Amino acid sequence: MNIVTSDCKDHIRLIVDGKVDTNTSPQLQQAILNAFQRKDHVVVDFLNVTILSSAGLRALLIGQKTAESKGGSMKLTNVNETVLSVFEMTGFHKILTVE
């Protein structure tokens, strides 16, 4: 997995590429937490994410809780049907903001 970080005017954009699984989810979690240290709003772009495991869900949940604690937001964009179905099966579509 590779993550490209872009500092936009009012948010940090994380462009994620590859599999988000047990081996790579700590990297995603750290990138999200680092982004929230810089700004209160984070956009995670999942355009090139092919697999999302339960460990990846945990990283996103920690990101969402961090956003709420800061009074900020975390949005996921460009989520493909496979990953969206994981969100729906686990109920995460009710917790996360997916655009």
N, C-alpha and C positions, 0 to 999 in steps of 0.2 A: 504494500500500500504506500501511496505517496500523498502528501498533503501540501498544497500550495496556499500560503496565507497572503491575503491582500488587505491592506488597510484602506478602507473606503471612508468617505466623509463622516458618516454617522455609525458605521459598524465595521466589524472584521468579517471578511469572507474567507471561509475555508473550503477549498476545492479538493475533494477527496477522490482518489483514483485507486481502484483495486478492491480487494477483499477486506472487509472489516470482520475479523475473526478473533479467536483467542490470542493469537500471536501479535496482531496489529492493533487491537482495541486500546491497549495502554497508550499507544502513540496518538490515537484520535482523542482520547480522554485528556491527555496532556495538552494537545493543541487547542482544545476547547477551553480548558482552564486558563491557559496562557492568553487566549483571546479575550476572555472576560477580565483579565487583569488590565488590559489596555482600554477596552470599551465595554459598555453595558449591553450592546446588541451584537449578536453573532448570527451569521447566515452560514449554514453548512450545505454546500452544493454536492449532491450525491449523483450527479450525472453519470459518472464512470464507476459507480460502486456496483459490483456484480453479486456480492454475497454479504449478508449481514447476519452474524451469529448472535447468540444471547449475550455474549461478552460485549459485542458492539451496542446492543440495546442498553446494557448497563452504563456504558460510556455516555450514551445520549441522555439517559435518565439523570446522571450526575450533572451533565451540562444544563439540562432543564431546571434542576433544583438550584443550581448556581445562578441561573438567570433570574429565577423567582426571588432568591435571597438578595439579589442586587437591585431588584426592581427593573430588570432589563428584559430582554427577550432572546430566544433562540429559535430560528426558523430553519426548516430543511427545504431545499428546493431541488428540482429535477430528480425526484425520486421515481425510479422505474417500477413497473408493475410487480416484479418479484419482491423487491424490498417493501413496497406498499402492502403487499399481502402479508408479509411478516408483521408489519405494524398492526394490521387489522386483526390477525389471528391472536396477537398478544394483548390487544387493547391499547397499544401505544399510540394509535391514531387519535385517541381521546386525550392523551397527555401532551403530545408533541404538536407543534404547529407545522403542518406539511403543506407546502404550496406547489 
